[in-house]
Amino acid sequence: MHVGHIRSTILGDALTRIARFLGHKVVTDNHIGDWGTQFGKVIYGWKHFLVREALATDAVEELVRLYKEAHALSESEPAVLDECRQELVKLQTGDAENTRIWREAIALSRQAFDEIYEELHIEFDEWLGESFYNDRLQPLVDKLLASGVAEVSEGAVCVFFPGDEALAERPCLIRKSDGAALYATTDLATIAYRLERWEPDEIWYVTGAPQQLHFQQVFAVAEKAGLAKARLRHIPFGSILGEDRKVMKTRSGANISLRDLLAEARERALQAGLDRGLDAGAAAANAGIIGLGALKYSELSQFRMTDYIFAWDKMLSLQGNTAPYLQNAYVRIQSIFRKLEGEFVPAESFGFSEIAELSLAKKLFQFGEIVPAVLHDFRPNLLATYLYELANTFHGFYEACPVLKSEGATRESRLALCRQTAATLQEGLGLLGIDTPERM
């Protein structure tokens, strides 16, 4: 997994949390790419270059190395490319050795994925990858041909859209002339399976913007084939850019490992905590909450179609629209209640006389309007913006209205506002998959 997987992972998780919070039943399915041409090269590399010790030390790094070496050789030596293809054919036809290698590679990859998802506090109900649908592909193609939805064109199986202005010149290829299936074939089989198993009202696909045409075609085929019994929604998103405004890569041009990125988020948050005067223990305890929260928020505070520039200093800042700023507002409120003698029990009714009190109360009531609005166009940034405005409103209230120094009913009402603000910040950040520390 690399930096390009951040957006689908974090955006999908936030939408899941918000939908469940609103009462929807959601089934999450991590549709992994566990089949296809790349495995011919992985298996070739496994048989020729595998270092078992390296596999035991860092399995994913070794698998990537095997693929890269086989890929480089296949580009310069046609005989190697042919061998890679033969390894894939053997896998597809059930060869025992290649199946064993493939299963081991998948298991090792899954273990590495699990570690990343655990660190991000993200779980999936299902892991039905492309390989799960292999046995369903041929029957699907046969059905599309028999129904007249698809037709053979120059040896390939295609679906044409003569009455669709947008797709009239863009037929959907279902099977290549050499008999190979494509992503569209698997995605249609996936739709059919999901309808059969879960009978959903909607199916959401959280993938990058470059795949918009692909899903437009797949959904159109599903409509023609009578598979669109659920509302099919593609939720696209833009790219993460480096400070050179190009798609984020390492200096060598390689994809940045997501595991390395998460580790850097922790390290930078740890150093930021030490720089702000936290003791080593507190800074270390907060590193994951602050660092990963900053990473998630920098993604979710953007409109999903925006290509945004990845900047550590900005996302870890205590100023501006950042996770640390919101977390710090929560921590400031917690410090108020730590100074109280005894437990605070709010009164049954309150009276607000100051403009800053009324402004904060009104802003708190908006939470119930904002959360449902997120799902109208799949925009968690609406919730992020609301939480930022809430934190700003609270700081204005805090400066204008003394809390602990006030007395009687005024003190009670201000403490109640503080408590509800903390609860709303914590709930709202939680819906974005972000935790709140008790101290910063």
MOQUI-V352996 format. One record per residue. N is the residue number from 1. RES is the residue in three letters. SS is DSSP state (hx for helix, st for strand, lp for the rest). OMEGA is omega as a letter, one per 30 degrees, with the letter a starting at -180 (none if undefined). Layout:
<<N/RES/SS/OMEGA> <N/RES/SS/OMEGA>>
This chain:
<<1/MET/lp/a> <2/HIS/st/a> <3/VAL/hx/l> <4/GLY/hx/l> <5/HIS/hx/a> <6/ILE/hx/a> <7/ARG/hx/a> <8/SER/hx/a> <9/THR/hx/a> <10/ILE/hx/l> <11/LEU/hx/l> <12/GLY/hx/a> <13/ASP/hx/a> <14/ALA/hx/l> <15/LEU/hx/l> <16/THR/hx/a> <17/ARG/hx/a> <18/ILE/hx/l> <19/ALA/hx/l> <20/ARG/hx/l> <21/PHE/hx/a> <22/LEU/lp/l> <23/GLY/lp/l> <24/HIS/lp/l> <25/LYS/lp/a> <26/VAL/lp/l> <27/VAL/lp/a> <28/THR/lp/a> <29/ASP/st/l> <30/ASN/lp/a> <31/HIS/lp/a> <32/ILE/lp/l> <33/GLY/lp/a> <34/ASP/lp/a> <35/TRP/lp/l> <36/GLY/lp/a> <37/THR/lp/a> <38/GLN/hx/a> <39/PHE/hx/l> <40/GLY/hx/l> <41/LYS/hx/l> <42/VAL/hx/a> <43/ILE/hx/l> <44/TYR/hx/l> <45/GLY/hx/l> <46/TRP/hx/a> <47/LYS/hx/a> <48/HIS/hx/a> <49/PHE/hx/a> <50/LEU/lp/l> <51/VAL/lp/a> <52/ARG/hx/a> <53/GLU/hx/l> <54/ALA/hx/l> <55/LEU/hx/l> <56/ALA/hx/a> <57/THR/hx/a> <58/ASP/lp/a> <59/ALA/hx/a> <60/VAL/hx/l> <61/GLU/hx/l> <62/GLU/hx/l> <63/LEU/hx/l> <64/VAL/hx/l> <65/ARG/hx/l> <66/LEU/hx/a> <67/TYR/hx/a> <68/LYS/hx/a> <69/GLU/hx/l> <70/ALA/hx/l> <71/HIS/hx/l> <72/ALA/hx/l> <73/LEU/hx/a> <74/SER/hx/l> <75/GLU/hx/a> <76/SER/hx/a> <77/GLU/lp/a> <78/PRO/hx/a> <79/ALA/hx/l> <80/VAL/hx/l> <81/LEU/hx/l> <82/ASP/hx/l> <83/GLU/hx/l> <84/CYS/hx/l> <85/ARG/hx/l> <86/GLN/hx/l> <87/GLU/hx/l> <88/LEU/hx/l> <89/VAL/hx/l> <90/LYS/hx/l> <91/LEU/hx/a> <92/GLN/hx/a> <93/THR/lp/l> <94/GLY/lp/l> <95/ASP/lp/a> <96/ALA/hx/a> <97/GLU/hx/a> <98/ASN/hx/l> <99/THR/hx/l> <100/ARG/hx/l> <101/ILE/hx/a> <102/TRP/hx/a> <103/ARG/hx/l> <104/GLU/hx/l> <105/ALA/hx/l> <106/ILE/hx/a> <107/ALA/hx/l> <108/LEU/hx/l> <109/SER/hx/a> <110/ARG/hx/l> <111/GLN/hx/l> <112/ALA/hx/l> <113/PHE/hx/a> <114/ASP/hx/a> <115/GLU/hx/l> <116/ILE/hx/a> <117/TYR/hx/l> <118/GLU/hx/l> <119/GLU/hx/l> <120/LEU/hx/a> <121/HIS/lp/a> <122/ILE/lp/l> <123/GLU/lp/l> <124/PHE/lp/l> <125/ASP/lp/a> <126/GLU/st/l> <127/TRP/lp/a> <128/LEU/lp/a> <129/GLY/lp/a> <130/GLU/hx/a> <131/SER/hx/a> <132/PHE/hx/a> <133/TYR/hx/a> <134/ASN/hx/a> <135/ASP/hx/a> <136/ARG/hx/a> <137/LEU/hx/a> <138/GLN/hx/l> <139/PRO/hx/l> <140/LEU/hx/a> <141/VAL/hx/l> <142/ASP/hx/a> <143/LYS/hx/l> <144/LEU/hx/l> <145/LEU/hx/a> <146/ALA/hx/a> <147/SER/lp/a> <148/GLY/lp/l> <149/VAL/lp/l> <150/ALA/lp/l> <151/GLU/st/l> <152/VAL/st/l> <153/SER/st/a> <154/GLU/lp/l> <155/GLY/lp/l> <156/ALA/st/l> <157/VAL/st/a> <158/CYS/st/l> <159/VAL/st/a> <160/PHE/lp/a> <161/PHE/lp/a> <162/PRO/lp/a> <163/GLY/lp/a> <164/ASP/lp/a> <165/GLU/lp/a> <166/ALA/lp/a> <167/LEU/lp/a> <168/ALA/lp/a> <169/GLU/lp/a> <170/ARG/lp/l> <171/PRO/lp/l> <172/CYS/st/l> <173/LEU/st/a> <174/ILE/st/l> <175/ARG/st/a> <176/LYS/lp/a> <177/SER/lp/l> <178/ASP/lp/l> <179/GLY/lp/a> <180/ALA/lp/l> <181/ALA/st/a> <182/LEU/lp/l> <183/TYR/hx/a> <184/ALA/hx/l> <185/THR/hx/a> <186/THR/hx/a> <187/ASP/hx/l> <188/LEU/hx/l> <189/ALA/hx/l> <190/THR/hx/l> <191/ILE/hx/a> <192/ALA/hx/a> <193/TYR/hx/a> <194/ARG/hx/l> <195/LEU/hx/a> <196/GLU/hx/a> <197/ARG/hx/a> <198/TRP/hx/a> <199/GLU/lp/a> <200/PRO/lp/l> <201/ASP/lp/l> <202/GLU/st/l> <203/ILE/st/a> <204/TRP/st/l> <205/TYR/st/a> <206/VAL/st/a> <207/THR/lp/a> <208/GLY/lp/a> <209/ALA/hx/l> <210/PRO/hx/a> <211/GLN/hx/a> <212/GLN/hx/l> <213/LEU/hx/a> <214/HIS/hx/a> <215/PHE/hx/l> <216/GLN/hx/l> <217/GLN/hx/a> <218/VAL/hx/a> <219/PHE/hx/l> <220/ALA/hx/l> <221/VAL/hx/l> <222/ALA/hx/l> <223/GLU/hx/a> <224/LYS/hx/a> <225/ALA/lp/a> <226/GLY/lp/a> <227/LEU/lp/a> <228/ALA/lp/l> <229/LYS/lp/l> <230/ALA/lp/l> <231/ARG/st/a> <232/LEU/st/a> <233/ARG/st/l> <234/HIS/st/a> <235/ILE/st/a> <236/PRO/lp/l> <237/PHE/lp/a> <238/GLY/lp/a> <239/SER/lp/l> <240/ILE/st/a> <241/LEU/st/l> <242/GLY/lp/a> <243/GLU/lp/l> <244/ASP/lp/l> <245/ARG/lp/l> <246/LYS/lp/a> <247/VAL/st/a> <248/MET/lp/l> <249/LYS/lp/l> <250/THR/lp/l> <251/ARG/lp/l> <252/SER/lp/a> <253/GLY/lp/a> <254/ALA/lp/l> <255/ASN/lp/l> <256/ILE/lp/l> <257/SER/st/l> <258/LEU/hx/l> <259/ARG/hx/l> <260/ASP/hx/a> <261/LEU/hx/l> <262/LEU/hx/l> <263/ALA/hx/l> <264/GLU/hx/l> <265/ALA/hx/l> <266/ARG/hx/a> <267/GLU/hx/a> <268/ARG/hx/l> <269/ALA/hx/l> <270/LEU/hx/a> <271/GLN/hx/l> <272/ALA/hx/l> <273/GLY/hx/l> <274/LEU/hx/l> <275/ASP/hx/a> <276/ARG/lp/l> <277/GLY/lp/l> <278/LEU/lp/l> <279/ASP/lp/a> <280/ALA/hx/a> <281/GLY/hx/a> <282/ALA/hx/l> <283/ALA/hx/l> <284/ALA/hx/a> <285/ALA/hx/a> <286/ASN/hx/a> <287/ALA/hx/a> <288/GLY/hx/a> <289/ILE/hx/a> <290/ILE/hx/a> <291/GLY/hx/a> <292/LEU/hx/l> <293/GLY/hx/l> <294/ALA/hx/l> <295/LEU/hx/a> <296/LYS/hx/a> <297/TYR/hx/l> <298/SER/hx/l> <299/GLU/hx/a> <300/LEU/hx/l> <301/SER/lp/l> <302/GLN/lp/l> <303/PHE/lp/a> <304/ARG/lp/a> <305/MET/lp/a> <306/THR/lp/l> <307/ASP/lp/a> <308/TYR/st/a> <309/ILE/st/a> <310/PHE/lp/a> <311/ALA/lp/a> <312/TRP/hx/a> <313/ASP/hx/a> <314/LYS/hx/a> <315/MET/hx/l> <316/LEU/lp/a> <317/SER/lp/l> <318/LEU/lp/l> <319/GLN/lp/l> <320/GLY/lp/a> <321/ASN/lp/a> <322/THR/lp/l> <323/ALA/hx/l> <324/PRO/hx/l> <325/TYR/hx/l> <326/LEU/hx/l> <327/GLN/hx/a> <328/ASN/hx/l> <329/ALA/hx/l> <330/TYR/hx/a> <331/VAL/hx/l> <332/ARG/hx/l> <333/ILE/hx/l> <334/GLN/hx/l> <335/SER/hx/l> <336/ILE/hx/a> <337/PHE/hx/l> <338/ARG/hx/a> <339/LYS/lp/l> <340/LEU/lp/l> <341/GLU/lp/a> <342/GLY/lp/a> <343/GLU/lp/l> <344/PHE/lp/l> <345/VAL/lp/a> <346/PRO/lp/l> <347/ALA/lp/a> <348/GLU/lp/l> <349/SER/lp/a> <350/PHE/lp/l> <351/GLY/lp/a> <352/PHE/lp/a> <353/SER/lp/a> <354/GLU/lp/l> <355/ILE/hx/a> <356/ALA/hx/l> <357/GLU/hx/a> <358/LEU/hx/l> <359/SER/hx/a> <360/LEU/hx/l> <361/ALA/hx/l> <362/LYS/hx/a> <363/LYS/hx/l> <364/LEU/hx/a> <365/PHE/hx/a> <366/GLN/lp/a> <367/PHE/hx/a> <368/GLY/hx/l> <369/GLU/hx/a> <370/ILE/hx/a> <371/VAL/hx/l> <372/PRO/hx/a> <373/ALA/hx/a> <374/VAL/hx/a> <375/LEU/lp/l> <376/HIS/lp/l> <377/ASP/lp/l> <378/PHE/lp/a> <379/ARG/lp/l> <380/PRO/hx/l> <381/ASN/hx/l> <382/LEU/hx/l> <383/LEU/hx/l> <384/ALA/hx/l> <385/THR/hx/l> <386/TYR/hx/a> <387/LEU/hx/l> <388/TYR/hx/l> <389/GLU/hx/l> <390/LEU/hx/l> <391/ALA/hx/l> <392/ASN/hx/l> <393/THR/hx/l> <394/PHE/hx/a> <395/HIS/hx/l> <396/GLY/hx/l> <397/PHE/hx/a> <398/TYR/hx/l> <399/GLU/hx/a> <400/ALA/hx/a> <401/CYS/lp/l> <402/PRO/lp/a> <403/VAL/lp/a> <404/LEU/lp/a> <405/LYS/lp/l> <406/SER/lp/a> <407/GLU/lp/l> <408/GLY/hx/a> <409/ALA/hx/l> <410/THR/hx/l> <411/ARG/hx/a> <412/GLU/hx/a> <413/SER/hx/a> <414/ARG/hx/l> <415/LEU/hx/l> <416/ALA/hx/l> <417/LEU/hx/l> <418/CYS/hx/a> <419/ARG/hx/a> <420/GLN/hx/l> <421/THR/hx/l> <422/ALA/hx/a> <423/ALA/hx/a> <424/THR/hx/l> <425/LEU/hx/a> <426/GLN/hx/l> <427/GLU/hx/a> <428/GLY/hx/l> <429/LEU/hx/l> <430/GLY/hx/l> <431/LEU/hx/l> <432/LEU/lp/l> <433/GLY/lp/a> <434/ILE/lp/l> <435/ASP/lp/l> <436/THR/lp/l> <437/PRO/lp/l> <438/GLU/lp/l> <439/ARG/lp/l> <440/MET/lp/none>>
